[in-house]
Amino acid sequence: MASQHRKDRALQIVETFASKNAPGWFTAFSRDEVALAIRHRVNDPSGVNQQRAGVCGPAAFMYVLLSDHPDMYAKLVTELYDKGETYSSEWPQLSVGIWIRPGVHLKNYRPPDPFQPADWIAMASLRDSSNSFLDYGSPTDNVFAGGTYSPDIAHWLRRVGGYQQVVDRTAYYGGKEGLLHGAHAYYMQKHRVFLSIHSAILSDQNSTWSVWPNHWVVLESPIRIARETVELKVFTWAYVMKLGDRSKKYALSKQNFLDHFYGFVAAKY
């Protein structure tokens, strides 16, 4: 988790940002509302919410970045607002970061409420800047423009967050129980762990079928793996959700979960 020094540094960046009078690159948002939104996120990273925008990958990444490096998050959002671009890296002197430059189609766009300004600027900019061909410009854009794959997560962890020992262990078929044990092992070794899943298992723990992943969540507990059931906690959509329970009433079938699980990306923090 973030040190107090990083939190204090983040809040100082926000104060400097809020004191300026110049218009921002993101013309749909006022400087005051962006500053307020960043303060809320620095003080409570769990508030990160993609709403219905289909950018679960950037949402999961920003939650982790806020939790570990809130000063980097504050720099990212404030520079994007002021200049429309930012060079994001834990070690900028080594030139190992990435440029985040959203397209001009995002400049005047304001997403519908209750999307928060800092969430939108950070997530939409990262997603659009990372796309090779398709523009991401609104919450209604298709899954191809907004979707995030495991190499994206791994790349952001290395180049934006400066995380070490980044591993990508994803698979569509076969060996999923081994991957589940691997995700647990990395979590226990103080890694950040992103799980690739189909979101049906979040709303219906009796769901028994999917053919591909459509969602990223962040593991927030050890995974209790029994013969027939699993228990775990994950962050998604602005809260930590518990999946499964040792009681029979709320038990989550291990096979049901594996049917919706497609591996993980992990990195040392």
C-alpha positions in Angstrom: 0.0 0.0 0.0 1.0 3.6 -0.5 3.3 5.3 2.0 2.1 8.5 3.7 4.9 10.3 1.8 3.4 9.3 -1.5 -0.1 10.4 -0.4 1.2 13.7 0.8 3.0 14.2 -2.4 -0.2 13.4 -4.4 -2.2 15.9 -2.4 0.5 18.6 -3.0 0.3 18.0 -6.7 -3.4 18.5 -6.6 -3.1 21.7 -4.6 -0.6 23.1 -7.1 -2.9 22.1 -9.9 -6.0 23.6 -8.3 -4.2 27.0 -7.8 -3.8 27.5 -11.6 -6.2 29.6 -13.7 -5.4 28.4 -17.1 -8.1 26.5 -19.1 -7.6 22.7 -19.4 -7.2 20.5 -22.4 -10.3 18.6 -21.3 -12.7 21.5 -21.9 -15.8 19.6 -20.6 -14.5 19.6 -17.0 -13.7 22.5 -14.7 -10.4 22.5 -12.9 -12.1 22.6 -9.6 -14.2 19.4 -10.2 -11.1 17.5 -11.5 -9.1 18.6 -8.4 -11.9 17.5 -6.1 -12.2 14.1 -7.9 -8.5 13.4 -7.6 -8.5 14.2 -3.9 -11.3 11.7 -3.4 -9.4 9.0 -5.3 -6.2 9.6 -3.4 -8.0 9.4 -0.1 -10.1 6.4 -1.2 -8.7 4.3 -4.2 -11.7 1.9 -3.9 -13.9 4.6 -5.4 -12.5 3.9 -8.9 -15.5 3.1 -11.1 -15.7 2.4 -14.8 -19.5 2.7 -14.6 -20.8 1.2 -17.9 -17.9 2.3 -20.0 -16.3 -1.1 -20.8 -12.8 0.0 -19.6 -12.4 -2.6 -16.8 -8.7 -3.0 -17.6 -7.8 0.7 -17.1 -10.1 0.8 -14.0 -8.4 -2.2 -12.4 -5.0 -0.7 -13.2 -5.9 2.8 -11.9 -7.1 1.2 -8.7 -3.8 -0.5 -8.2 -1.8 2.6 -9.2 -3.8 4.7 -6.7 -3.3 2.1 -4.0 0.5 1.9 -4.4 1.6 5.2 -6.2 -1.1 7.9 -5.7 1.5 10.6 -6.5 1.9 9.0 -10.0 -1.8 9.0 -10.5 -2.1 12.6 -9.5 0.7 13.6 -11.9 -0.9 11.6 -14.7 -4.4 13.1 -14.4 -3.3 16.7 -13.8 -0.8 16.7 -16.7 -3.4 15.1 -19.0 -5.9 17.9 -18.0 -3.3 20.7 -18.4 -1.5 19.5 -21.6 -3.5 16.6 -23.1 -0.5 14.3 -22.6 1.8 12.9 -20.0 4.9 10.9 -19.8 4.2 8.3 -17.1 6.9 6.3 -15.4 8.2 5.4 -11.9 11.7 6.1 -13.2 11.5 8.8 -15.9 15.2 9.3 -15.8 15.7 5.9 -17.3 13.2 6.5 -20.1 11.3 3.4 -19.4 7.8 4.9 -19.2 5.1 5.5 -21.9 3.6 8.6 -23.4 -0.2 8.8 -22.8 -1.7 11.0 -25.5 -5.5 10.7 -26.0 -7.0 11.6 -29.3 -8.6 15.0 -29.9 -12.0 13.3 -30.0 -11.8 13.1 -26.2 -11.0 16.8 -25.8 -14.6 18.2 -25.6 -16.4 15.0 -24.5 -18.1 14.7 -21.1 -19.4 11.3 -20.1 -22.8 11.0 -18.6 -23.2 11.2 -14.8 -22.3 9.6 -12.5 -18.9 9.2 -14.2 -16.3 11.1 -12.2 -13.9 13.5 -14.1 -10.6 12.0 -12.8 -11.8 8.4 -13.5 -12.8 9.3 -17.1 -9.6 11.3 -17.9 -7.4 8.6 -16.5 -9.1 5.5 -17.9 -10.3 6.9 -21.3 -6.9 8.5 -22.0 -4.9 5.3 -21.1 -7.2 3.1 -23.2 -7.3 5.4 -26.2 -3.6 6.1 -26.2 -2.9 2.3 -26.0 -5.0 1.5 -29.0 -3.2 1.0 -32.3 -6.1 1.6 -34.7 -9.4 2.1 -33.0 -10.4 5.3 -31.2 -12.0 5.0 -27.7 -14.1 8.1 -27.1 -17.3 7.3 -25.2 -18.8 4.7 -22.8 -20.8 3.3 -25.6 -17.8 2.4 -27.8 -17.6 -1.2 -28.8 -15.7 -3.9 -26.9 -12.9 -3.8 -29.4 -12.1 -0.1 -28.8 -12.5 -0.4 -25.0 -11.3 -3.9 -24.4 -8.0 -4.7 -22.6 -5.9 -7.8 -23.1 -3.3 -9.3 -20.7 -0.3 -7.8 -22.6 -1.8 -4.3 -22.0 -2.0 -4.9 -18.3 1.5 -6.3 -18.2 2.8 -3.4 -20.3 1.2 -0.7 -18.1 2.5 -2.4 -14.9 6.1 -2.4 -16.2 6.2 1.0 -18.0 3.8 3.2 -16.1 3.9 1.8 -12.5 7.5 0.5 -12.5 6.4 -2.9 -11.1 8.8 -5.8 -11.1 8.5 -9.5 -11.8 5.5 -9.0 -14.1 4.0 -12.3 -15.3 1.2 -13.0 -17.7 -0.5 -16.4 -17.1 -3.6 -16.4 -19.2 -5.3 -19.2 -21.1 -8.7 -19.8 -22.7 -8.7 -23.6 -22.3 -7.1 -26.1 -20.0 -5.0 -25.9 -16.9 -7.2 -23.4 -15.2 -7.1 -24.9 -11.7 -3.3 -24.7 -11.9 -3.6 -21.0 -12.9 -6.0 -20.5 -9.9 -3.4 -21.9 -7.5 -0.8 -19.7 -9.3 -2.8 -16.6 -8.7 -3.1 -17.4 -5.0 0.6 -18.1 -4.8 1.6 -14.8 -6.3 -0.9 -12.9 -4.0 0.7 -14.6 -1.0 4.1 -13.4 -2.3 3.0 -9.8 -2.1 2.2 -9.4 -5.8 -0.7 -7.4 -7.3 -2.9 -9.9 -9.1 -5.3 -9.1 -11.9 -7.8 -11.9 -12.7 -9.2 -12.3 -16.2 -12.8 -13.5 -15.9 -16.2 -13.4 -17.5 -18.4 -11.0 -15.4 -21.4 -13.4 -15.3 -19.8 -15.1 -12.3 -20.0 -11.8 -10.4 -23.8 -11.4 -10.7 -24.7 -15.1 -10.7 -22.5 -17.5 -8.8 -24.5 -20.3 -10.2 -23.6 -19.4 -13.7 -22.0 -22.4 -15.4 -20.8 -21.3 -18.8 -18.7 -18.8 -20.8 -16.4 -19.0 -23.7 -14.1 -16.0 -23.3 -13.2 -13.3 -20.7 -14.8 -9.9 -20.7 -13.7 -8.4 -17.4 -10.7 -7.7 -15.2 -10.8 -7.6 -11.4 -8.1 -7.2 -8.8 -7.6 -10.0 -6.3 -8.0 -8.7 -2.7 -7.6 -11.8 -0.6 -6.0 -15.2 -0.5 -8.0 -17.8 -2.6 -9.4 -20.5 -0.5 -9.5 -23.5 -2.8 -11.3 -26.6 -1.6 -12.2 -29.8 -3.4 -15.5 -28.5 -4.7 -15.6 -24.8 -3.8 -13.6 -21.6 -3.9 -13.7 -18.3 -1.9 -12.0 -15.1 -2.7 -12.4 -11.3 -2.7 -12.0 -9.1 -5.7 -12.1 -5.4 -6.4 -14.4 -4.3 -9.2 -16.9 -1.4 -9.9 -15.9 0.6 -6.8 -16.1 -2.0 -4.1 -14.6 -5.2 -2.9 -16.8 -8.2 -3.6 -16.7 -11.5 -1.8 -17.2 -14.6 -4.0 -18.2 -17.8 -2.2 -18.6 -18.6 1.4 -17.9 -21.7 3.5 -21.5 -22.0 4.3 -23.5 -24.1 1.8 -26.0 -21.3 1.3 -23.4 -19.1 -0.4 -20.9 -21.7 -1.6 -19.3 -21.0 -5.0 -18.6 -24.1 -7.0 -15.0 -24.4 -8.0 -16.0 -25.7 -11.4 -18.4 -22.8 -12.0 -15.6 -20.3 -11.2 -13.1 -22.1 -13.4 -15.7 -21.9 -16.2 -15.4 -18.1 -16.0 -11.7 -17.8 -15.2 -9.0 -17.2 -17.8 -5.8 -16.7 -15.9 -4.1 -13.7 -14.4 -1.4 -11.0 -14.6 0.7 -10.5 -11.5 3.5 -8.0 -10.5 5.6 -7.4 -7.5 4.9 -4.1 -5.6 
